[in-house]
């Protein structure tokens, strides 16, 4: 009998009727209380509807409606099976979409509870990130089995790292060295790390690498680099390599791989840290610049490894006056006991907004979520009020004056 039921789905008179019935049954959880309609019915369809209902329908009818109960009664009388049985035989089991939606909602709620109990669950950035992944369907993909959200939480719970290589980190946390090289878990984790750092999601490999390093994981110890100028140091090959460029006032790029080969010791009383290479390039033109490290944005693991070798040195740190910049500065001051801000006070921000040329007086707009400035709380209030960023280049004359040997910063 089921074969006869299945053949109905191929009958031109019944194909659309059964398809419409399936849609209604799935939408209502199998209820026979509704009706279905056919628009622009064919002659075989018109005759089938007349046979089901026992009521004449004109050949000019543009729309025919049939009650599901009528359809069920007719099928039971003619082929020995109810509507649910016939539809299932024709195209597979009938889904109960209301029940599925309830189960998915319950599963999403369970993931939300797990997320809020995770390591970063009480942090504002985590709350905002989780709200977004719930809104954009990421959690629905997870409950449907297309994303292991528990793996996402495991990775985030293990961050920040301590400079561990990405494959080793993935193997330790997820038992798969390639788990964070490709795939949906990697993408969702990177979105979380971007929210953590107050940055947009990465759009290319360098941005992705920088995000991993900001979270303390190293995708590539050769690609993790830091730019330095006039840095006195000793220890192994790298210590000797730094000597000649320092004597000539030439910038040098150092990799994490080099820093990890042999112990390095930075030998000076203070090290200046800037964000933009333009500042270091200008300092290279001075007759004699003080030691300068350039992070080129978010500090790399190489940058932190180098500064770790400068234990006991005073670190004078600065970034652009934007939300990412002040966030990074706050993190650096918290990370390095001997660090203090370098021209990152309210007065410096105001100087940067008033010394612009008329054409650039407004400055670029501040974007992203405001960050705290614990070293100078009024600075945050002023930045919110002004709504404008101040790049390091706007303060270049003052920065270069500080970097001149003999100046008092």
ABEGO torsion letter per residue (X at the ends): XAAAAAAAAABAAAAAAAAAAAAAAAAAGGBAABBBBBBGBBAAAAAAAAAAAGBBBBAABABBBBBAAAAAAAAAAAAGBBAAAAAAAAAEBBBBAAAAAAAAAAAAAAAAAAAAABAAAABAAAAAAAAAAAAAGAAAAAAAGABBAAAAAAAAAAOBBAGBBAAAAAAAAAGBAAAAABEAAAAAAAAAAAAAAGBBBBABAAAAAAAAAAAGBBABAAABBBBBBGBBBBEEAAAAAAAAAAAAGBBBBBBAAAAAABBBBBBBABBBBBABAAAAAAAAABABBBBBBBAGEBBBAAAAAAAAAABGBBBBBBBBBBAAAAAAAAAAAAABAABBBBGABAAAAAAAAAABBAAAAAEBBBBEBBBBBAABAAAAAAAAAAGBBBBAAAAAAAAAAAABBGBBX
